[in-house]
Amino acid sequence: MTTFTSVLNPGTKQASEILSSFYIMLGVAAFIFAIVTGLTAYAVIKFRRRKGQAPKQFNENVRLEVLWIAIPTLIVSGLFVVAVWVMWEVNPSILGKKPDLTVVAHQWWWELHYSPSGVTAANEIHLPVGQKLLIRFKSADVIHTFWVPSFGQKIDVIPGHPNHLWLTIEHPGLYLGRCNSFCGLGHAHMGIMVVAQSPEDFNAWLAHQQQPAPPPSTDQAKKGFQVFINKNCGICHMTGIGPDLMHVGSRETLAAGTLSNTPANMAKWLKDPQAIKMGVKMPNNGLTTDQITYLTAYLEGLK
Amino acid sequence: MNNETSASKTAESILDVLEYKGLLSWISSVDHKQIGIMYFVTSLLFLLVGVSEAMVMRTQLIKPNNHLLSPVTYNQVFSMHGTTMVFLAVMPLLIGFMIYFVPLMIGARDMAFPRMNALGYWLYLMGGLLLYFSFFTGDTLHMGWSAYAPLTETNYSMNKYMIGTGVDYWIIGILLTGAGSIMSSINILATVAFLRTPDMKLNLVPLFVWMSAANAVLILLAVPALNVALVMLFIDRHLHGFFFNPVAGGEPLLWEHYFWFFGHPEVYILILPGFGIISEVIPVFSQKPIFGYAFLAVATIAIAFLSFGVWAHHMFATGMDRTVYYVFALASMLIAIPTGVKIFNWIATMWGGSIKFETAMMFAVAFIMQFTIGGLSGVAFATVPIDWALTHTYFVVAHFHYTLLGGTLFTVMAGFYYWYPKITGRMLSEMLGKIQFWLMVIGFNGTFFILFFAGLEGMPRRVYTYRNLPYLANINLISSLSAYVLALGILLFFINLVVSLKKGKLAGDNPWDGWTLEWATTSPPPPHNFDRIPPVRSLRPLLDLKRERAGAGALDFYEGENG
């Protein structure tokens, strides 16, 4: 699967339009910089101090001043038109449309609610390509920013101020992003992964998410389920304080992109979450090695 | 020149000035020159601290997935780097230049309120020390220099890794330095308004003084907004207020508005005196009068005025109403016009001149080009959709370092090489200066130009470690290595400052053939500044004096009637 990580590699219609406006700006900037550098370089070489030189003491030319006020005024007017145009293209009014996905940002993970299916998931965002999607953002605590470079627009996620983004993803693939506003100790470990799929694949994923995960089948997994109950993991993980774990075994990463999801990493995480993601709400639960093995088997079985 | 005033009784070096001997003479001083020097020394030391913090950050970021520093330490370092550079290093450096040179350039004996001048300095020093004292409490500011709510509220700033005292020390420290800068700004305004030598009409005021006065207005109107917000935050933290805390219905966006209502004028506060320095250095080393004096002065006022109408462009990603975007995008773009006017006028000043490349002039020329890059990338951020794509990333880091380091710090360097002889009576070493210049140009551009690409390739600001995405490892490696070169250049500057104080060539009154009044007195100036103030009939009073002495027609290299 193609991985998208760069602003220069747009994956949505909106990102392509923003990138075009960036290239227009880059062209204008290069042109102006070339003029300034060219004139400076010429002056610096041509008018170096030489013996017997007597520079003319001119110090005013209103025509020139008008010229270099008028031309930049025209240029920024043009840029303003470009800005307004692209703003409308990228971010049209909502007009009562219901969001396809609501993302709730937490310190330091992403809670996902799909509508109308009602599916709840965490951190790994699955989206269909080719559809104009409206995504809504809320914060559960501090200010975060949802930023996937290849999606173009980023949006601050502010407590008390629901925000939204329009996305028309054009290419299936893996889109990597991160929280982009400093949000505390775990800020560097608040990754975003978007899996853009064909509508069929997406619907299959959604249908799978609607089913409960299969009950634990192996002995170890059954014991792991008991650990999960006894250690009261559900107090956070079934109430939205921590990520929903219904299908955690099927996800690519753990702890919002901090670790790839392997049994070894899961065990490492369960042993001491603070050592991996300092400040995270999940405490060190003092699990024994056996308990960790069982719990890992149970969680990795939640496909 | 007027050598008859620098009789044998005057000192040749700052170290020999009788009135400046002994620690007590400095602590108890109300002399604007001594206070100016204290600003220089203090802010340069803070600059050194800020540079060290930058080096710690660049070392941490030299490779992806680096865990040398814990997030606790790294967050403190980047927050203190920003705070130190803005409030304790660059702003007071510029205030130092203003306090030292504004009275001299307008032929005044001292500032309008000498005691308040001293109070301003001591408040600044104490604020800075308190801020750094917070390290000894085990906690400093750790949420970035902009200190966004609600992270600064007690419920988010206290946990098992942080005791939360850092925010309180930051509030009090910044409040003190802020009060100090407001005092300085009132003082500058009163000095420029009332203490000009009688024949210096407003159209004969040197541009550095114009820009210092505009700067004082900015400080006076912008800093109180921050002070108010700091007090509100303090109420939130200690008196159970809820201004910014959403937990009880507070509004975190309100902090952003307050902060940037101060913060955006602040970035012009950090550049206008630099523009002033450039407007003095370029004409002198080009042997031509400044081009478009009136346009430069008006452009300065335009920038100062517009700077109060652009703060929300720091908040383009917060999802505001569309009309708000239009207004702030347009206002932000308009600022490019007066800034462009300045750039072109400086180039026109060099045009047809006789340019001597002393270190000061080299810094001025590099400033023009680097600041242009900083300004153009700023216009990109005024273009709302581009801001949506790139704000909060390393593209921003590159942009504002091009304006504040490639811009302001380069003007400060030009200022020191130009005025150090006046301040101390001795020249800075030109050889060391030129080595320093090239180290800084190469180091600076190597560090920051490539960071534009880091932002484009998906690197967010304020992360202690980052994933190994394509290109990021190489970009950061080049940036970090260049940063060491830059630091070496800055270190050389400090060596030059110290060594030249005793070993530098004696400067004499006017080593650069300058034209403004500060060159009419001795180097260093006597405590009372002037024995006699030459008449001011043009922007270049000392040139008039020279012409008069030589007799009309006997000018060595100056022709023409203007100026």
Chai-1 contact restraints between the chains, C-beta under 6 A:
chainA,res_idxA,chainB,res_idxB,connection_type,confidence,min_distance_angstrom,max_distance_angstrom,comment,restraint_id
A,T5,B,G458,contact,1.0,0.0,6.0,A-B,restraint_1
A,T5,B,L469,contact,1.0,0.0,6.0,A-B,restraint_2
A,S6,B,E457,contact,1.0,0.0,6.0,A-B,restraint_3
A,S6,B,G458,contact,1.0,0.0,6.0,A-B,restraint_4
A,V7,B,A389,contact,1.0,0.0,6.0,A-B,restraint_5
A,V7,B,L456,contact,1.0,0.0,6.0,A-B,restraint_6
A,L8,B,L456,contact,1.0,0.0,6.0,A-B,restraint_7
A,I18,B,P385,contact,1.0,0.0,6.0,A-B,restraint_8
A,I18,B,A389,contact,1.0,0.0,6.0,A-B,restraint_9
A,S21,B,P385,contact,1.0,0.0,6.0,A-B,restraint_10
A,S21,B,I386,contact,1.0,0.0,6.0,A-B,restraint_11
A,F22,B,I386,contact,1.0,0.0,6.0,A-B,restraint_12
A,M25,B,A380,contact,1.0,0.0,6.0,A-B,restraint_13
A,M25,B,T383,contact,1.0,0.0,6.0,A-B,restraint_14
A,M25,B,I386,contact,1.0,0.0,6.0,A-B,restraint_15
A,A29,B,L376,contact,1.0,0.0,6.0,A-B,restraint_16
A,F33,B,T372,contact,1.0,0.0,6.0,A-B,restraint_17
A,V36,B,T372,contact,1.0,0.0,6.0,A-B,restraint_18
A,T37,B,M369,contact,1.0,0.0,6.0,A-B,restraint_19
A,L39,B,I347,contact,1.0,0.0,6.0,A-B,restraint_20
A,T40,B,I347,contact,1.0,0.0,6.0,A-B,restraint_21
A,T40,B,I368,contact,1.0,0.0,6.0,A-B,restraint_22
A,A43,B,M350,contact,1.0,0.0,6.0,A-B,restraint_23
A,A43,B,W351,contact,1.0,0.0,6.0,A-B,restraint_24
A,F47,B,G353,contact,1.0,0.0,6.0,A-B,restraint_25
A,F47,B,I355,contact,1.0,0.0,6.0,A-B,restraint_26
A,R48,B,I355,contact,1.0,0.0,6.0,A-B,restraint_27
A,R49,B,S354,contact,1.0,0.0,6.0,A-B,restraint_28
A,R49,B,I355,contact,1.0,0.0,6.0,A-B,restraint_29
A,R49,B,K356,contact,1.0,0.0,6.0,A-B,restraint_30
A,Q53,B,S354,contact,1.0,0.0,6.0,A-B,restraint_31
A,A54,B,F557,contact,1.0,0.0,6.0,A-B,restraint_32
A,A54,B,E559,contact,1.0,0.0,6.0,A-B,restraint_33
A,P55,B,Q287,contact,1.0,0.0,6.0,A-B,restraint_34
A,P55,B,K288,contact,1.0,0.0,6.0,A-B,restraint_35
A,P55,B,G352,contact,1.0,0.0,6.0,A-B,restraint_36
A,P55,B,G353,contact,1.0,0.0,6.0,A-B,restraint_37
A,P55,B,S354,contact,1.0,0.0,6.0,A-B,restraint_38
A,K56,B,G352,contact,1.0,0.0,6.0,A-B,restraint_39
A,K56,B,G560,contact,1.0,0.0,6.0,A-B,restraint_40
A,Q57,B,P289,contact,1.0,0.0,6.0,A-B,restraint_41
A,Q57,B,G560,contact,1.0,0.0,6.0,A-B,restraint_42
A,Q57,B,N562,contact,1.0,0.0,6.0,A-B,restraint_43
A,Q57,B,G563,contact,1.0,0.0,6.0,A-B,restraint_44
A,N59,B,P289,contact,1.0,0.0,6.0,A-B,restraint_45
A,N59,B,F291,contact,1.0,0.0,6.0,A-B,restraint_46
A,N59,B,N562,contact,1.0,0.0,6.0,A-B,restraint_47
A,E65,B,G292,contact,1.0,0.0,6.0,A-B,restraint_48
A,E65,B,F295,contact,1.0,0.0,6.0,A-B,restraint_49
A,W68,B,F344,contact,1.0,0.0,6.0,A-B,restraint_50
A,P72,B,I337,contact,1.0,0.0,6.0,A-B,restraint_51
A,P72,B,G340,contact,1.0,0.0,6.0,A-B,restraint_52
A,T73,B,I337,contact,1.0,0.0,6.0,A-B,restraint_53
A,V76,B,M333,contact,1.0,0.0,6.0,A-B,restraint_54
A,V76,B,A336,contact,1.0,0.0,6.0,A-B,restraint_55
A,L79,B,T383,contact,1.0,0.0,6.0,A-B,restraint_56
A,F80,B,L330,contact,1.0,0.0,6.0,A-B,restraint_57
A,F80,B,M333,contact,1.0,0.0,6.0,A-B,restraint_58
A,A83,B,A329,contact,1.0,0.0,6.0,A-B,restraint_59
A,A83,B,T383,contact,1.0,0.0,6.0,A-B,restraint_60
A,A83,B,V384,contact,1.0,0.0,6.0,A-B,restraint_61
A,V86,B,P385,contact,1.0,0.0,6.0,A-B,restraint_62
A,M87,B,V384,contact,1.0,0.0,6.0,A-B,restraint_63
A,M87,B,P385,contact,1.0,0.0,6.0,A-B,restraint_64
A,V90,B,P385,contact,1.0,0.0,6.0,A-B,restraint_65
A,V142,B,P150,contact,1.0,0.0,6.0,A-B,restraint_66
A,V142,B,L151,contact,1.0,0.0,6.0,A-B,restraint_67
A,V142,B,Y156,contact,1.0,0.0,6.0,A-B,restraint_68
A,I143,B,Y148,contact,1.0,0.0,6.0,A-B,restraint_69
A,I143,B,P252,contact,1.0,0.0,6.0,A-B,restraint_70
A,T145,B,H392,contact,1.0,0.0,6.0,A-B,restraint_71
A,P149,B,G458,contact,1.0,0.0,6.0,A-B,restraint_72
A,G152,B,A389,contact,1.0,0.0,6.0,A-B,restraint_73
A,Q153,B,W388,contact,1.0,0.0,6.0,A-B,restraint_74
A,K154,B,A317,contact,1.0,0.0,6.0,A-B,restraint_75
A,K154,B,W388,contact,1.0,0.0,6.0,A-B,restraint_76
A,D156,B,A317,contact,1.0,0.0,6.0,A-B,restraint_77
A,D156,B,T318,contact,1.0,0.0,6.0,A-B,restraint_78
A,P159,B,P246,contact,1.0,0.0,6.0,A-B,restraint_79
A,G160,B,P246,contact,1.0,0.0,6.0,A-B,restraint_80
A,N163,B,G319,contact,1.0,0.0,6.0,A-B,restraint_81
A,R178,B,P460,contact,1.0,0.0,6.0,A-B,restraint_82
A,N180,B,H392,contact,1.0,0.0,6.0,A-B,restraint_83
A,N180,B,P460,contact,1.0,0.0,6.0,A-B,restraint_84
A,S181,B,H392,contact,1.0,0.0,6.0,A-B,restraint_85
A,F182,B,M143,contact,1.0,0.0,6.0,A-B,restraint_86
A,F182,B,G144,contact,1.0,0.0,6.0,A-B,restraint_87
A,F182,B,R462,contact,1.0,0.0,6.0,A-B,restraint_88
A,L185,B,P71,contact,1.0,0.0,6.0,A-B,restraint_89
A,A188,B,V463,contact,1.0,0.0,6.0,A-B,restraint_90
A,A188,B,Y464,contact,1.0,0.0,6.0,A-B,restraint_91
A,A188,B,T465,contact,1.0,0.0,6.0,A-B,restraint_92
A,M278,B,P71,contact,1.0,0.0,6.0,A-B,restraint_93
